[in-house]
């Protein structure tokens, strides 16, 4: 058996998230069906990040083991013949036998997009959060800077959670304007459930000093709202 590292991109609009769920259309379900068609007998599908319903991916990384099927240089094209139009295999390559898309990752990067034009756009529908009201972008930048380093992020994940540790190390956090779009990018060693969306929602509602206080391990009810999923993208996985 050889290990294949497969990079995917997908529009999360039509999916109930990555993880397979009975009776639901999921990215994992579509990927598994395509693998069954192209790589008979494959095993061990792993994924770098389990995106929620409505969340998109620009570079989701998966891995699996196979004993048959096309060579890696043709695998992406072969899989795209079996995948639906809202999921695409971007690249495929042979990986080290010990490679695992989830456990080998050392960091992940997410992007959140806010559409700032006073009027909505059909091209941004389900691709960004439309927010035409005034925003203090300098305050947002200050809030993002407060996220850098090691902090307790329990205020930014649901109270009912499977996580036991809430400390994460943020390597990058910044807001940038790109025309009519305001973009938030964050990179960390790992993320809690809903962490990026709740950070975005809270930064849009609270002052920078409040963000700093929340990073001291305050309870979830003291933070702000959770931003909707359609503005969020898994942008990159770092190995």
C-alpha positions as protocol buffer text, in pm:
chain_id: "A"
residue {
  index: 1
  type: UNK
  ca { x: 0 y: 0 z: 0 }
}
residue {
  index: 2
  type: UNK
  ca { x: 120 y: 353 z: -78 }
}
residue {
  index: 3
  type: UNK
  ca { x: 0 y: 680 z: 75 }
}
residue {
  index: 4
  type: UNK
  ca { x: -146 y: 955 z: -141 }
}
residue {
  index: 5
  type: UNK
  ca { x: -168 y: 1319 z: -32 }
}
residue {
  index: 6
  type: UNK
  ca { x: -472 y: 1472 z: -199 }
}
residue {
  index: 7
  type: UNK
  ca { x: -553 y: 1844 z: -196 }
}
residue {
  index: 8
  type: UNK
  ca { x: -917 y: 1944 z: -252 }
}
residue {
  index: 9
  type: UNK
  ca { x: -1115 y: 2262 z: -297 }
}
residue {
  index: 10
  type: UNK
  ca { x: -1489 y: 2284 z: -253 }
}
residue {
  index: 11
  type: UNK
  ca { x: -1787 y: 2514 z: -228 }
}
residue {
  index: 12
  type: UNK
  ca { x: -1942 y: 2428 z: 106 }
}
residue {
  index: 13
  type: UNK
  ca { x: -2285 y: 2572 z: 26 }
}
residue {
  index: 14
  type: UNK
  ca { x: -2449 y: 2242 z: -63 }
}
residue {
  index: 15
  type: UNK
  ca { x: -2290 y: 2032 z: 211 }
}
residue {
  index: 16
  type: UNK
  ca { x: -2371 y: 1951 z: 573 }
}
residue {
  index: 17
  type: UNK
  ca { x: -1999 y: 1987 z: 644 }
}
residue {
  index: 18
  type: UNK
  ca { x: -1704 y: 1758 z: 582 }
}
residue {
  index: 19
  type: UNK
  ca { x: -1787 y: 1465 z: 809 }
}
residue {
  index: 20
  type: UNK
  ca { x: -2010 y: 1186 z: 679 }
}
residue {
  index: 21
  type: UNK
  ca { x: -2357 y: 1188 z: 837 }
}
residue {
  index: 22
  type: UNK
  ca { x: -2649 y: 952 z: 773 }
}
residue {
  index: 23
  type: UNK
  ca { x: -2899 y: 1102 z: 532 }
}
residue {
  index: 24
  type: UNK
  ca { x: -2689 y: 1415 z: 471 }
}
residue {
  index: 25
  type: UNK
  ca { x: -2483 y: 1525 z: 173 }
}
residue {
  index: 26
  type: UNK
  ca { x: -2126 y: 1576 z: 293 }
}
residue {
  index: 27
  type: UNK
  ca { x: -1789 y: 1640 z: 135 }
}
residue {
  index: 28
  type: UNK
  ca { x: -1649 y: 1324 z: 292 }
}
residue {
  index: 29
  type: UNK
  ca { x: -1933 y: 1120 z: 146 }
}
residue {
  index: 30
  type: UNK
  ca { x: -1865 y: 1249 z: -205 }
}
residue {
  index: 31
  type: UNK
  ca { x: -1490 y: 1195 z: -170 }
}
residue {
  index: 32
  type: UNK
  ca { x: -1538 y: 841 z: -44 }
}
residue {
  index: 33
  type: UNK
  ca { x: -1767 y: 760 z: -335 }
}
residue {
  index: 34
  type: UNK
  ca { x: -1509 y: 893 z: -583 }
}
residue {
  index: 35
  type: UNK
  ca { x: -1226 y: 699 z: -417 }
}
residue {
  index: 36
  type: UNK
  ca { x: -1432 y: 380 z: -437 }
}
residue {
  index: 37
  type: UNK
  ca { x: -1466 y: 433 z: -811 }
}
residue {
  index: 38
  type: UNK
  ca { x: -1104 y: 525 z: -888 }
}
residue {
  index: 39
  type: UNK
  ca { x: -905 y: 335 z: -622 }
}
residue {
  index: 40
  type: UNK
  ca { x: -1073 y: 1 z: -540 }
}
residue {
  index: 41
  type: UNK
  ca { x: -962 y: -127 z: -201 }
}
residue {
  index: 42
  type: UNK
  ca { x: -833 y: 206 z: -70 }
}
residue {
  index: 43
  type: UNK
  ca { x: -824 y: 254 z: 310 }
}
residue {
  index: 44
  type: UNK
  ca { x: -757 y: 512 z: 580 }
}
residue {
  index: 45
  type: UNK
  ca { x: -904 y: 844 z: 468 }
}
residue {
  index: 46
  type: UNK
  ca { x: -775 y: 1128 z: 690 }
}
residue {
  index: 47
  type: UNK
  ca { x: -853 y: 1499 z: 663 }
}
residue {
  index: 48
  type: UNK
  ca { x: -666 y: 1805 z: 789 }
}
residue {
  index: 49
  type: UNK
  ca { x: -973 y: 1997 z: 904 }
}
residue {
  index: 50
  type: UNK
  ca { x: -1338 y: 1897 z: 948 }
}
residue {
  index: 51
  type: UNK
  ca { x: -1516 y: 2200 z: 806 }
}
residue {
  index: 52
  type: UNK
  ca { x: -1871 y: 2279 z: 920 }
}
residue {
  index: 53
  type: UNK
  ca { x: -2183 y: 2309 z: 705 }
}
residue {
  index: 54
  type: UNK
  ca { x: -2152 y: 2595 z: 458 }
}
residue {
  index: 55
  type: UNK
  ca { x: -1777 y: 2643 z: 509 }
}
residue {
  index: 56
  type: UNK
  ca { x: -1559 y: 2642 z: 197 }
}
residue {
  index: 57
  type: UNK
  ca { x: -1208 y: 2509 z: 134 }
}
residue {
  index: 58
  type: UNK
  ca { x: -938 y: 2645 z: -95 }
}
residue {
  index: 59
  type: UNK
  ca { x: -684 y: 2379 z: -1 }
}
residue {
  index: 60
  type: UNK
  ca { x: -823 y: 2101 z: 213 }
}
residue {
  index: 61
  type: UNK
  ca { x: -570 y: 1820 z: 252 }
}
residue {
  index: 62
  type: UNK
  ca { x: -661 y: 1454 z: 278 }
}
residue {
  index: 63
  type: UNK
  ca { x: -462 y: 1133 z: 273 }
}
residue {
  index: 64
  type: UNK
  ca { x: -539 y: 768 z: 205 }
}
residue {
  index: 65
  type: UNK
  ca { x: -363 y: 441 z: 128 }
}
residue {
  index: 66
  type: UNK
  ca { x: -409 y: 246 z: -194 }
}
residue {
  index: 67
  type: UNK
  ca { x: -270 y: -63 z: -362 }
}
residue {
  index: 68
  type: UNK
  ca { x: -417 y: 0 z: -707 }
}
residue {
  index: 69
  type: UNK
  ca { x: -553 y: 272 z: -932 }
}
residue {
  index: 70
  type: UNK
  ca { x: -389 y: 540 z: -1147 }
}
residue {
  index: 71
  type: UNK
  ca { x: -47 y: 684 z: -1059 }
}
residue {
  index: 72
  type: UNK
  ca { x: -44 y: 994 z: -841 }
}
residue {
  index: 73
  type: UNK
  ca { x: 26 y: 1229 z: -1132 }
}
residue {
  index: 74
  type: UNK
  ca { x: -306 y: 1125 z: -1291 }
}
residue {
  index: 75
  type: UNK
  ca { x: -509 y: 1076 z: -974 }
}
residue {
  index: 76
  type: UNK
  ca { x: -653 y: 1429 z: -950 }
}
residue {
  index: 77
  type: UNK
  ca { x: -787 y: 1419 z: -1305 }
}
residue {
  index: 78
  type: UNK
  ca { x: -928 y: 1069 z: -1253 }
}
residue {
  index: 79
  type: UNK
  ca { x: -1102 y: 1168 z: -929 }
}
residue {
  index: 80
  type: UNK
  ca { x: -1251 y: 1480 z: -1084 }
}
residue {
  index: 81
  type: UNK
  ca { x: -1431 y: 1256 z: -1330 }
}
residue {
  index: 82
  type: UNK
  ca { x: -1609 y: 1099 z: -1033 }
}
residue {
  index: 83
  type: UNK
  ca { x: -1655 y: 1403 z: -808 }
}
residue {
  index: 84
  type: UNK
  ca { x: -1950 y: 1646 z: -828 }
}
residue {
  index: 85
  type: UNK
  ca { x: -1901 y: 1996 z: -968 }
}
residue {
  index: 86
  type: UNK
  ca { x: -1877 y: 2162 z: -624 }
}
residue {
  index: 87
  type: UNK
  ca { x: -1573 y: 1952 z: -521 }
}
residue {
  index: 88
  type: UNK
  ca { x: -1244 y: 1934 z: -710 }
}
residue {
  index: 89
  type: UNK
  ca { x: -921 y: 1745 z: -662 }
}
residue {
  index: 90
  type: UNK
  ca { x: -648 y: 2004 z: -719 }
}
residue {
  index: 91
  type: UNK
  ca { x: -331 y: 1798 z: -676 }
}
residue {
  index: 92
  type: UNK
  ca { x: -233 y: 1446 z: -577 }
}
residue {
  index: 93
  type: UNK
  ca { x: 110 y: 1320 z: -489 }
}
residue {
  index: 94
  type: UNK
  ca { x: 279 y: 1019 z: -335 }
}
residue {
  index: 95
  type: UNK
  ca { x: 357 y: 1083 z: 31 }
}
residue {
  index: 96
  type: UNK
  ca { x: 581 y: 933 z: 298 }
}
residue {
  index: 97
  type: UNK
  ca { x: 436 y: 610 z: 442 }
}
residue {
  index: 98
  type: UNK
  ca { x: 392 y: 784 z: 777 }
}
residue {
  index: 99
  type: UNK
  ca { x: 211 y: 1087 z: 635 }
}
residue {
  index: 100
  type: UNK
  ca { x: -133 y: 1160 z: 779 }
}
residue {
  index: 101
  type: UNK
  ca { x: -325 y: 1466 z: 661 }
}
residue {
  index: 102
  type: UNK
  ca { x: -448 y: 1542 z: 1014 }
}
residue {
  index: 103
  type: UNK
  ca { x: -169 y: 1438 z: 1247 }
}
residue {
  index: 104
  type: UNK
  ca { x: 121 y: 1551 z: 1026 }
}
residue {
  index: 105
  type: UNK
  ca { x: -13 y: 1908 z: 1001 }
}
residue {
  index: 106
  type: UNK
  ca { x: 171 y: 2166 z: 1212 }
}
residue {
  index: 107
  type: UNK
  ca { x: -63 y: 2460 z: 1143 }
}
residue {
  index: 108
  type: UNK
  ca { x: -375 y: 2563 z: 952 }
}
residue {
  index: 109
  type: UNK
  ca { x: -479 y: 2893 z: 796 }
}
residue {
  index: 110
  type: UNK
  ca { x: -833 y: 3026 z: 760 }
}
residue {
  index: 111
  type: UNK
  ca { x: -976 y: 3321 z: 569 }
}
residue {
  index: 112
  type: UNK
  ca { x: -1298 y: 3506 z: 649 }
}
residue {
  index: 113
  type: UNK
  ca { x: -1441 y: 3743 z: 384 }
}
residue {
  index: 114
  type: UNK
  ca { x: -1674 y: 4038 z: 448 }
}
residue {
  index: 115
  type: UNK
  ca { x: -1843 y: 4213 z: 153 }
}
residue {
  index: 116
  type: UNK
  ca { x: -1835 y: 4586 z: 227 }
}
residue {
  index: 117
  type: UNK
  ca { x: -2020 y: 4742 z: -67 }
}
residue {
  index: 118
  type: UNK
  ca { x: -2338 y: 4929 z: 32 }
}
residue {
  index: 119
  type: UNK
  ca { x: -2530 y: 4701 z: -203 }
}
residue {
  index: 120
  type: UNK
  ca { x: -2527 y: 4323 z: -211 }
}
residue {
  index: 121
  type: UNK
  ca { x: -2378 y: 4113 z: -492 }
}
residue {
  index: 122
  type: UNK
  ca { x: -2518 y: 3793 z: -641 }
}
residue {
  index: 123
  type: UNK
  ca { x: -2160 y: 3681 z: -699 }
}
residue {
  index: 124
  type: UNK
  ca { x: -2080 y: 3715 z: -328 }
}
residue {
  index: 125
  type: UNK
  ca { x: -2396 y: 3539 z: -209 }
}
residue {
  index: 126
  type: UNK
  ca { x: -2286 y: 3244 z: 7 }
}
residue {
  index: 127
  type: UNK
  ca { x: -1922 y: 3345 z: -55 }
}
residue {
  index: 128
  type: UNK
  ca { x: -1891 y: 3624 z: 203 }
}
residue {
  index: 129
  type: UNK
  ca { x: -2078 y: 3803 z: 481 }
}
residue {
  index: 130
  type: UNK
  ca { x: -2247 y: 4116 z: 346 }
}
residue {
  index: 131
  type: UNK
  ca { x: -2198 y: 4387 z: 609 }
}
residue {
  index: 132
  type: UNK
  ca { x: -2256 y: 4739 z: 472 }
}
residue {
  index: 133
  type: UNK
  ca { x: -2269 y: 4918 z: 811 }
}
residue {
  index: 134
  type: UNK
  ca { x: -1972 y: 5131 z: 921 }
}
residue {
  index: 135
  type: UNK
  ca { x: -1679 y: 4946 z: 1077 }
}
residue {
  index: 136
  type: UNK
  ca { x: -1375 y: 5071 z: 1265 }
}
residue {
  index: 137
  type: UNK
  ca { x: -1106 y: 4890 z: 1069 }
}
residue {
  index: 138
  type: UNK
  ca { x: -827 y: 5028 z: 1290 }
}
residue {
  index: 139
  type: UNK
  ca { x: -997 y: 4873 z: 1594 }
}
residue {
  index: 140
  type: UNK
  ca { x: -1033 y: 4544 z: 1408 }
}
residue {
  index: 141
  type: UNK
  ca { x: -662 y: 4547 z: 1332 }
}
residue {
  index: 142
  type: UNK
  ca { x: -587 y: 4609 z: 1700 }
}
residue {
  index: 143
  type: UNK
  ca { x: -815 y: 4322 z: 1802 }
}
residue {
  index: 144
  type: UNK
  ca { x: -643 y: 4089 z: 1556 }
}
residue {
  index: 145
  type: UNK
  ca { x: -301 y: 4182 z: 1693 }
}
residue {
  index: 146
  type: UNK
  ca { x: -419 y: 4083 z: 2042 }
}
residue {
  index: 147
  type: UNK
  ca { x: -476 y: 3727 z: 1920 }
}
residue {
  index: 148
  type: UNK
  ca { x: -109 y: 3663 z: 1843 }
}
residue {
  index: 149
  type: UNK
  ca { x: 71 y: 3422 z: 2071 }
}
residue {
  index: 150
  type: UNK
  ca { x: -56 y: 3165 z: 2319 }
}
residue {
  index: 151
  type: UNK
  ca { x: -402 y: 3220 z: 2468 }
}
residue {
  index: 152
  type: UNK
  ca { x: -698 y: 3037 z: 2619 }
}
residue {
  index: 153
  type: UNK
  ca { x: -976 y: 3047 z: 2357 }
}
residue {
  index: 154
  type: UNK
  ca { x: -1259 y: 2881 z: 2553 }
}
residue {
  index: 155
  type: UNK
  ca { x: -1471 y: 3196 z: 2510 }
}
residue {
  index: 156
  type: UNK
  ca { x: -1471 y: 3133 z: 2135 }
}
residue {
  index: 157
  type: UNK
  ca { x: -1604 y: 2778 z: 2117 }
}
residue {
  index: 158
  type: UNK
  ca { x: -1941 y: 2628 z: 2218 }
}
residue {
  index: 159
  type: UNK
  ca { x: -1981 y: 2543 z: 2585 }
}
residue {
  index: 160
  type: UNK
  ca { x: -2085 y: 2190 z: 2492 }
}
residue {
  index: 161
  type: UNK
  ca { x: -1765 y: 2062 z: 2337 }
}
residue {
  index: 162
  type: UNK
  ca { x: -1543 y: 1757 z: 2306 }
}
residue {
  index: 163
  type: UNK
  ca { x: -1232 y: 1970 z: 2356 }
}
residue {
  index: 164
  type: UNK
  ca { x: -1047 y: 1931 z: 2684 }
}
residue {
  index: 165
  type: UNK
  ca { x: -767 y: 2182 z: 2617 }
}
residue {
  index: 166
  type: UNK
  ca { x: -845 y: 2535 z: 2504 }
}
residue {
  index: 167
  type: UNK
  ca { x: -501 y: 2690 z: 2469 }
}
residue {
  index: 168
  type: UNK
  ca { x: -392 y: 2756 z: 2112 }
}
residue {
  index: 169
  type: UNK
  ca { x: -93 y: 2934 z: 1958 }
}
residue {
  index: 170
  type: UNK
  ca { x: -182 y: 3192 z: 1691 }
}
residue {
  index: 171
  type: UNK
  ca { x: 101 y: 3265 z: 1449 }
}
residue {
  index: 172
  type: UNK
  ca { x: -79 y: 3513 z: 1224 }
}
residue {
  index: 173
  type: UNK
  ca { x: -393 y: 3724 z: 1261 }
}
residue {
  index: 174
  type: UNK
  ca { x: -470 y: 4029 z: 1051 }
}
residue {
  index: 175
  type: UNK
  ca { x: -744 y: 4222 z: 872 }
}
residue {
  index: 176
  type: UNK
  ca { x: -680 y: 4354 z: 522 }
}
residue {
  index: 177
  type: UNK
  ca { x: -891 y: 4547 z: 275 }
}
residue {
  index: 178
  type: UNK
  ca { x: -903 y: 4416 z: -85 }
}
residue {
  index: 179
  type: UNK
  ca { x: -1130 y: 4647 z: -280 }
}
residue {
  index: 180
  type: UNK
  ca { x: -1486 y: 4591 z: -163 }
}
residue {
  index: 181
  type: UNK
  ca { x: -1384 y: 4293 z: 51 }
}
residue {
  index: 182
  type: UNK
  ca { x: -1249 y: 4304 z: 405 }
}
residue {
  index: 183
  type: UNK
  ca { x: -1049 y: 3990 z: 475 }
}
residue {
  index: 184
  type: UNK
  ca { x: -948 y: 3834 z: 805 }
}
residue {
  index: 185
  type: UNK
  ca { x: -669 y: 3577 z: 798 }
}
residue {
  index: 186
  type: UNK
  ca { x: -557 y: 3364 z: 1090 }
}
residue {
  index: 187
  type: UNK
  ca { x: -300 y: 3086 z: 1126 }
}
residue {
  index: 188
  type: UNK
  ca { x: -266 y: 2868 z: 1436 }
}
residue {
  index: 189
  type: UNK
  ca { x: -133 y: 2532 z: 1545 }
}
residue {
  index: 190
  type: UNK
  ca { x: -494 y: 2407 z: 1565 }
}
residue {
  index: 191
  type: UNK
  ca { x: -845 y: 2544 z: 1608 }
}
residue {
  index: 192
  type: UNK
  ca { x: -1141 y: 2484 z: 1834 }
}
residue {
  index: 193
  type: UNK
  ca { x: -1488 y: 2425 z: 1689 }
}
residue {
  index: 194
  type: UNK
  ca { x: -1638 y: 2754 z: 1562 }
}
residue {
  index: 195
  type: UNK
  ca { x: -1330 y: 2938 z: 1688 }
}
residue {
  index: 196
  type: UNK
  ca { x: -1263 y: 3150 z: 1378 }
}
residue {
  index: 197
  type: UNK
  ca { x: -1628 y: 3240 z: 1322 }
}
residue {
  index: 198
  type: UNK
  ca { x: -1676 y: 3339 z: 1687 }
}
residue {
  index: 199
  type: UNK
  ca { x: -1357 y: 3545 z: 1683 }
}
residue {
  index: 200
  type: UNK
  ca { x: -1486 y: 3729 z: 1375 }
}
residue {
  index: 201
  type: UNK
  ca { x: -1831 y: 3784 z: 1524 }
}
residue {
  index: 202
  type: UNK
  ca { x: -1685 y: 3911 z: 1851 }
}
residue {
  index: 203
  type: UNK
  ca { x: -1430 y: 4141 z: 1687 }
}
residue {
  index: 204
  type: UNK
  ca { x: -1714 y: 4298 z: 1486 }
}
residue {
  index: 205
  type: UNK
  ca { x: -1905 y: 4369 z: 1808 }
}
residue {
  index: 206
  type: UNK
  ca { x: -1646 y: 4434 z: 2082 }
}
residue {
  index: 207
  type: UNK
  ca { x: -1361 y: 4674 z: 2152 }
}
residue {
  index: 208
  type: UNK
  ca { x: -999 y: 4549 z: 2139 }
}
residue {
  index: 209
  type: UNK
  ca { x: -969 y: 4568 z: 2519 }
}
residue {
  index: 210
  type: UNK
  ca { x: -1263 y: 4330 z: 2551 }
}
residue {
  index: 211
  type: UNK
  ca { x: -1097 y: 4083 z: 2312 }
}
residue {
  index: 212
  type: UNK
  ca { x: -786 y: 4086 z: 2532 }
}
residue {
  index: 213
  type: UNK
  ca { x: -996 y: 4013 z: 2841 }
}
residue {
  index: 214
  type: UNK
  ca { x: -1178 y: 3726 z: 2670 }
}
residue {
  index: 215
  type: UNK
  ca { x: -844 y: 3564 z: 2584 }
}
residue {
  index: 216
  type: UNK
  ca { x: -787 y: 3501 z: 2954 }
}
residue {
  index: 217
  type: UNK
  ca { x: -1018 y: 3198 z: 2940 }
}
residue {
  index: 218
  type: UNK
  ca { x: -1352 y: 3367 z: 2997 }
}
residue {
  index: 219
  type: UNK
  ca { x: -1674 y: 3163 z: 2945 }
}
residue {
  index: 220
  type: UNK
  ca { x: -1846 y: 3149 z: 2606 }
}
residue {
  index: 221
  type: UNK
  ca { x: -2143 y: 3361 z: 2709 }
}
residue {
  index: 222
  type: UNK
  ca { x: -1917 y: 3664 z: 2755 }
}
residue {
  index: 223
  type: UNK
  ca { x: -1802 y: 3661 z: 2390 }
}
residue {
  index: 224
  type: UNK
  ca { x: -2001 y: 3782 z: 2090 }
}
residue {
  index: 225
  type: UNK
  ca { x: -2201 y: 3611 z: 1820 }
}
residue {
  index: 226
  type: UNK
  ca { x: -2074 y: 3347 z: 1580 }
}
residue {
  index: 227
  type: UNK
  ca { x: -2035 y: 3478 z: 1225 }
}
residue {
  index: 228
  type: UNK
  ca { x: -2217 y: 3278 z: 955 }
}
residue {
  index: 229
  type: UNK
  ca { x: -2030 y: 2994 z: 786 }
}
residue {
  index: 230
  type: UNK
  ca { x: -2046 y: 3110 z: 425 }
}
residue {
  index: 231
  type: UNK
  ca { x: -1771 y: 3371 z: 473 }
}
residue {
  index: 232
  type: UNK
  ca { x: -1520 y: 3116 z: 603 }
}
residue {
  index: 233
  type: UNK
  ca { x: -1258 y: 2932 z: 398 }
}
residue {
  index: 234
  type: UNK
  ca { x: -995 y: 2676 z: 498 }
}
residue {
  index: 235
  type: UNK
  ca { x: -715 y: 2845 z: 307 }
}
residue {
  index: 236
  type: UNK
  ca { x: -403 y: 2635 z: 369 }
}
residue {
  index: 237
  type: UNK
  ca { x: -264 y: 2347 z: 572 }
}
residue {
  index: 238
  type: UNK
  ca { x: 100 y: 2373 z: 673 }
}
residue {
  index: 239
  type: UNK
  ca { x: 329 y: 2069 z: 707 }
}
